[in-house]
Amino acid sequence: MPDETALYTELPALCGELARIFVARHATDRLHTAFPAISSDLNVSVLGLDKRALAGLAYATGLSPDTVALAPLKNSALQFSIAELTASPGIGAAAAYQIAIALIENSVTTCAQATVPVHVTDVVSKFAIPYTRAPEMSLGSPNDLDKIRSREVSDAIDYAIVTIVDIEGPIRLDHLTRRIIQGFGFDRASTRRQEQVKRRIPRTMIHRSRLGTFVWPEHRDPETWLEFRRPSPGTIRPLSDIPPEEIANAMCRVASNALNRDALFRRTAELFGVSRISASASDRLHACLDLLLISERVKSDGLTYSAHSRVFSIGSDETYIQ
């Protein structure tokens, strides 16, 4: 489904299928019991019945044919079961089925309207932290990088690793490597030089997955970190540059209210300044959603996704997902 409107485009077919199931399994249930949430303000006109069916309902309820359309549902159709309406003269199976569809559709749309929408700006203000880029660093001359085994150069690289990762981490491994190499005056560097720099990065800070290799600050645990970082206004953080854990954190926040998948992906991408979701970005969002479903931070009813109400303990703090 391309967006939320698609859900409503397919609503008649969905309600029709639900009505068939309801008629087959609950034909003898009184409708006021089966649909307790139907508004008491609704009248028979919302059922969309033709004149013949309205006349049949008037006969069944003892109301005037001229006034039955304005009768409250709770005092008319909801008093009966589908089986009783089907057997009533003038109504029949087709009209009883139409009544079931109308009641189900009204229930679905009422629930949808009662749901408070999630606004991206609200999510950002409450749960995001600013994304901060580490300042450019001058670490030496191009010739110095060939002396990586010297104490002075290795110390400069180690300092740059800690500084950049503390400010900007988690950061892609190749981005961190490129930033350090640029600190020595290179726009590009050979694979050999890149590997020399990578070997200076402590292995405990490197986290690899099929969604990329990222370097994390030692004080930030990927398993328990629940924040995400927003870019500066007017800028974009490409999803390929963001660790899956961070995308999943943002997606979990967006899912505070149930959303269909495409709306969930679009609003998650917007948090990182991304307005157009490419095929590769969509694949990445799918993979992050899978992580949330596997970890049970997000649940699905087949149509929508919503965050579980769970508590994560981090040290002495308790952080609520929803």
N, C-alpha and C positions, 0 to 999 in steps of 0.2 A: 504494500500500500504506500503510495507516494507521500501522503501526509494524513493529518487527522480527518480531512474531509472525505477521504476514501472510506473511512470506517462508516460514515453516514451514507455514502453512496451505496454501500453494500448492506446497509441496515435492513431494508425490506426483505432481502433474501435470507438474511440471518434470522430475522424475526419469524419469517415463514417457516423456516426449519425448526425453530424452537416451538412454534405453535403446533406443528405436526407431532413433535415429541410430547408436548403437553396433552394434546387431545388423546394420543394413544395411551398415555400412562396415567393421566389424572382426570379422565372424563367425568368421574363421579364426585370430584372435589368441588365444594362450593367456591365460587370465584372470589368472594370476599375473604376466604381463608387463604386461597392461593396467591392473591394479590393484595396483601394488607397495606402496601405502601402507596396504593393508588390514591391520589388526592381526592378529598371529599368535595372539592369544588368542581370536579369534572362532571359533565353531564353526558347523556347518551349520544349527543351529536359527534363526540370524538370517535365513536365507533365506525363512522362512515357507512352505515347501513342504508340499503335502498328502501323505497317506500314499503315494499311487501314485507321485508324483514322488520321494519319499524312497526308495521301494523301487527305483526306476529308478537313482537315484544310488548306492545300495548295490550294485546289480548292476554298474554301470560301474566302481566303485572296488574291488570285491571285499570290501567291508565287510559286516558283519552288519546286516540291516534293523533290529535292535533297538538298535544302537549308532551308526548312521550320523549321527543327529541331533546326537550329541555329538562327532563327528569334527571336528578342526580344518579350517578352510576350506583352509589351505595344503596339506593332505594329501588333499584330496578334490576339491571342485568347482573350485578354482583350477588344478588340473592340466590341465583341459580347455579347449577353445574352445567358443563358443556353438554352432558348427556340429556339433561332436562331441557335445555334450549334446543337441542337437535330434535327432540321429540315434540316440541311445541308447534302447533299448527302455524304455518306461515313463516317460520324461521328456518328450520332444516339444518342439515349438516354444513352446507356452504356458508350460511350466515353465522352459524356458531363458530366455525373456523375463523371467519373474518373478525368476530368479536375477540377470539383468543389472540390473533395477530395484533389487533389494536391495543389490547391490554398489555401485551408483552412489549410492543414498541414504545408505549407510553412509559412503562417501567424503566426501560433501558435509557431513554432520553432523559427522564427525570433524574436518574442516578448520574448520568453524564453531566447534567447541568449543576448538580449539587456538588460535584467535585471542584475544589478550588484549583484553578490552573496554576502551573508552576511558571513563573516568569524568570527568565535567565538573569535579569538584573538582581532579583531577590536572592537567587542562589549565589551569585558572585559576591554580593555584599556580606552575606552571612558566613560563607564557607571557603571562599578563595583567598589566597594570599598573593601579593604582587610577584610577578616574575621579574627577577633582577638579573641583569647580565653583568658579568664580571668585567671590570675595566681592562682595556688593552694593556699588555705588559711588555716592557722591553727587557729581554732576558740576555741579550748578547748579540754578537755579530754572526753572520752565516758561518764563518770559519769556526766559531766557538762550538757549534753543534757537532763538529767533527771531533771535539775533545770531550765527548760526553762522559768518558771515564774519569775525567779530572774532577776533583772535589768541588771546585768552584762551579762548574757547569752542572754537575749532577745535583748540587744543592739548589741551584737556581730552578732546575726543572722540578725538583721535589717541592719547592716553595710554591711554584706556579700550580702544580697539581692540587695541593691542599687548598690554596686560595681560590682557584676557579671552582673547584668542586664544592667547597663550603658555601660559596655565594650562589652558584648556578646549578648545583647538583640536585637531583640526578641529571646527568648530561650524557649524551651519546659518546661512546668511547672515541669514535673517529673525529667527532667535533672537538673534544678535549685535546686530542693529539694535534689536530690542525691548529688550534689556538696557540698551543705551546710552540709549535714549529714557526708560526708567524711571529712569535715573540723573538725569534732569532733572525728575523728579516726575510724569511722565505714566504713566497706566495704558495708554492708547492714544494713538496719534498719527496724524495725517493721512498720506495717501500722499505728499504733498509733503515733509513733515518726514522721513519714512522715506527717501525718495530722497536728501535732502540728507545724511543720515548715511551712506548707502551710498556716496555719492561720495567720502567721506573714506577709504574702505578701499582700500588699494593693490591694483591689478588683479592683480599677481603673486601675491597671497595668495588670490585667488578661483578656485575650480575648479568648473566647471559640467558637469553630465551629465544624462542623462534621469532619473537617480535623485536629483537635487537639486543645489543650489548650496551649497557649503561654503567656509568661510574657514579656511585652513591657516596654521600658524605658518611663518615663513620658513625655520626650521631643519629642518622636517619635510617630506620629499619624498613625495608620494602614490605615486610609482612604486616607491619602495624601502622605505617604511615597512612593517614586518612585525608590529607589535604590535597589541593591542586592549585596550580599557579596561573593566574590570569596575565595575559600580555598587557602592555601599555595600550591606551586607547589608540585606535588606528593601526595597530600592528597585528601581526599574525604569528602564531606558533604552529608551524606545520605539524600535523599529527604524527608524522614519521619521526619527528625530533623529540617526541614526548614519550616517556616510559609507559608501558601498558598499565602499570599500577596507578599512575597519576590520571590517565584517561578513565580508568575504572572508578577511581574516587569521584571524579566529576560526574560520571554517568550515574553513579549510585545516588548522588545528591539530587540530580535532575529527576530521578525515579522516585522521589519522595511521594509524588502522586502518580497513579498509573498512567502510562502513555503507550501508544503503539510504537513499534520498533523504529519506524522512520522518524517519528517526532522525537523519540528519545535520542537517536543519532544526531538529528539536526540541531537540537538544543545543546547537546554535549559539545558538538563541534563549535557552536557559537561561543561557548565559554572560552575557547582558545582563539577566537577571532576568525575562525574558518567559516565562510559563508557558502562555499560550494564544496560538496563532498565528492571527491574523485573516486574512481573504482578502487584504487589502492587504499584510500582513506576509509572507504566503506568496509573493506576487508579487515582493516585494523580495528575498526569499531566493533565489527562482528566478533573478532577474537577477544576483545576486552569484555564484551557482553557475556561471552562464554565463560570467562574467568569469574565474573560475578555470579553467574548461575551455578557454576561448580562449587564456589565457596558459599553459596546460599545467602549472599548479601542481597541478591535480587531474585525475585520469584516471577513466574509467568503463568497466566491462565490460558495461554494459547493465543490470545489476541493482544494483551497488554503486558507491560513489565512494571513492577513496582518494587521498591526497596523493602526489605524485611525490617521490622523493628527489633534491632539488636544492639547490644552494648559491647564495645571493645574496650578492654582494660589495657591501658598503657601506663605502666608504672603505677603511680597512685591516682592517675586520672581516669575518668570514664568518659568515653566519647560516644554519643548516640548517633547512629546512622540516620535515624528518621525522627 
